[in-house]
Amino acid sequence: MVDIHCHILPGIDDGPESWELAAAMCRVAILDGITHIVATPHCNYEFAYDRDRYTEMLGELSDAAEGKLTFSLGCDLHFSHDNIQDALAHPRRYTIGESQYLLVEFIDFGIPPEVKRDLLFISSSGMVPIITHPERNQPLLNKPEMVLEFIEQGCLVQVTANSFTGYWGSRSQKMAEWLPSAKPFT
């Protein structure tokens, strides 16, 4: 199993505070059957994204996992004008590994009116947007059909595993369970 969205780099944004905690996260991942983790530091107004620095940390992360996990680097790219422009200019700075897949995170309290246009720009540049945890986004919870529109436009969707357990509330759980079937949301 591959975890494509994990804040596992220690001392970076909302990742673990230490290498010891990162190693503990690795042990839990191994027990859960995960074989590959994509480390995904944030790139937003609060956290600058330093791909070179994070790439260097992957070797130490592999050591912390005692070589039992494979790691790639990605980015939890905040959906903002500046980030989109930089991703269009430098796509491999933000995509997962050397792939075309780009994790895109919306703010929790709004979806910009130009979202479809900007997602099309990203797709047209050869990247594949992956909308992260839409089941935790209030505007998308209120209009879940928008997620289907993003999918129809060529986007993929990443759901947070503990949304299925109800950790983020019953509405998030219901949407997480609904998304794979794409049936009308009630």
N, C-alpha and C positions, 0 to 999 in steps of 0.2 A: 504494500500500500504506500502511496505517495502523499505526503502532506504538503500541499502547494502554497500554504499561507501560514507561516509560523514565525512568531517574534521570539527567536531563540538566541540571538546574539546578545551576550551579556553587556550590560551597561549602555545599551542602545535603546532609545525610546521606551516602549513598554515591555521590553524583553526582561529576562532575569537580571538580578542585580550583580551576580557573580558567576564565575566559571563553574563553581561548585553546583549552583542551581541549574546552570545550562546542562551540566553533566547529568544531573538528576532528571531533567526533562528528557534527555536522550534515553536514559534507562527506561523511563515510562513509555516513550515512543516505541522502543524495541519490544517491550512487553505487549504493547497494543498491536504489534504486527507491522509497524511502519518500517520501511526499508530505505526510504529517501525523504529528506526534508528540504524544502525550499525556504531558506532564511529570507524574510521579507521585511526589512526595516521600512519605516514610514518615510515618505517624502511629502512634507506638508509645510504649513507656515511655522509650525513649532520645531520640526526636525529637518535639518538639512540632510541630503542623501549623499554619501561618500562611497561610491561603488568600489574604488580601489582599496580603501581601508577595510570595507566589509569583506571583500574577496580575500584579503590577507587573513582575516579572522576565521575563514572556513577551514583552514588547515588545523588550527588550534581546536576548532569545534569537532573536527574529525577525531583528533586525539582524545578529546573529552568523551567521545562516544566509543572509544577504544576500537575504532575502525569498523564498528558494526552497523553504521549508517552511511549512506551517501548523501552529500549535501550539494545544493546549488544555491545560487543567489538570485533573488528577484527583488521586487520593490512593491510596497503598498502605496501606490501612487494616488495621492489626493487629486481629485478631479477639479483642477483649477486651470485658468487660462494659461498662466506661466508654466505650469507643469506640462500641460498638453503641448504647448509650443516647443518646450525643450525635448519632450519625448519624440515629437515629430522630427526634430532636428538631429537627435541622438537616440534612436530607438533602442539600441543594444545597451545603453546605459541603464535602462529600467526593466527590460524584459527578463523573463525567467531564463537563467543561463544564457545560452546562445540562441534560444528559441524566439519565436514571434509572439509569445504569449505575454500579455501585460495585465497585471492586477490593477484594477481601477476601483478606488473607494470614493463614494459620495459622502458629503457631509450628512450628518444625522437629521438635520432639520429642513432640508430643501433640496430640490433637484433643479439645476439651472435650466432655463427655457431652451437654451441651445444644446442640450445634452445629446439629442439624436444627431445633430449636425456634427458635433465634436467627436462622437463615437464613430461616425462615418469617416471623418478625417483620419482617425486612428486606424480604422480598418483599411482605408484606401492606401495607407502608407505601408501596408504589409503586416501590421501587427494585429493580433486577435485580442480584443479587450475581454477580460474576465471580470465581471461585476462581483465585487466581494461582498459577502454577507448581506444580500438585499433583504433577507428576512428580518434583519435587525434595523432597517432604515424606516423611520416613521412615515415619510411620504410614500415609500413603496409599499409599506403595509396598508396604507390607506388607498392606494391605487395599484394593486398587484398586477393588473393587466399591463402596466408599463414594463414590468420585467419580461413578460412574453414579447412585447414589442422590441425590446433590446435583443432578445434571443432571435427573433425573426430577422433582425438587422445584422445578425452574424456574431453577436456577443455570446460568450459563455457565462456561466454563473457558478460561483463558489459559495457553498453554504457552510456555515460554522457547525461543526459536529455537535457541540452541546446545545444547539438550537433544537435538535431532534429530541433531546431529553427534557426540554421545557426550561432549561436554565435561563433563557432570555425571555421567558413568559409564554403564555399559551398562544398568543397571536403569532409570535415568531415560530413556535413549534408547528402550528397549523400551516403556516406558509411554507416552512421547510418541507413538510410532508406533502404539500400540494404541488410544489414545483416540479418534481420528477414526473408527475402524471399530466401536468398542464391541463387539468380539467378546470372548469369554471370555479372561481374562488368564492366560497360562501362563508 
